[in-house]
């Protein structure tokens, strides 16, 4: 557990876990989920509020989707952020729970939740101003979590562009369909994550028991707008992949149709020629042309003329 104290614009300072907590300012108690069993026993005497058992259970669930639930004495916000990897393939998430009281913020999160490390590093280096409210402090962490989603848009777009170029390249037959399906699944997961985040943030904004100043209202709207950008990007990438797949199959179908058309025209050209050769290949005794010294050349001439005429007709009608 780490405890930070923010007081009246003074530089934030870290407190020992067994220190007496100040009676003024804002307290942030950050718990690691694998070490947080029974955290509510520490928190309830501090905040003077009994915690809902279901909320405590939800905070210990590492796979809980983004969700908001509030009471008349505190807000609980569960928010899914990205995992420790900067690449979205595969897409990993880390769930963090925020319990917001009047002057105390309690968070329960995974040890490798990068967003919390970034915020705490800013605090330790003195690069973060002391927030005036618990809501402002929670916003600082949430904003960092959402910004990491924004940063993975570029590598995601580059990966999808390569897959689409490979899919539509006429000289390269697409073979790694699993990579394409994995990419589409990542886009769908990102879209689902953003949708649940938007629902949680909207519910938090409308139902929070905390007093939200106009400045904080703007910050939350800005947070929502950033999540919307992630949602729109994921939706756009998914649509692009589906359009590329449909275009790929349309190209394959067109190519197959051209091949079948070419074979059909060749069959139509050689069918009468085959008929002629078949007639003169019959073994009848009474076939005068067989005894004519120019018969062979006549048949070759007929075959050549018929083939040339058919070829000219099909060329003129652009079947070849």
Secondary structure, DSSP 4 states (H G I P E B T S, - for coil): -EEEEE-TTPPPEEE-TTSPPPSSSEEEEEEEGGG-TTHHHHHHHHHT-PPPHHHHHHHT-TTPPSEEEE-SS-EEEEEEEE-S-SS-SS--EEEEEEEE-SSEEEEEE-TT-HHHHHHHHHHHTT-SPPPSSHHHHHHHHHHHHHHHHHHHHHHHHHHHHHHHHHHH-TTS----HHHHHHHHHHHHHHHHHHHHHHHHHHHHHHH-SSPPPHHHHHHHHHHHHHHHHHHHHHHHHHHHHHHHHHHHHHHHHHHHHHHHHHHHHHHHHHHHHHHHHHHTT---S--GGGGSTTHHHHHHHHHHHHHHHHHHHHHHTT--
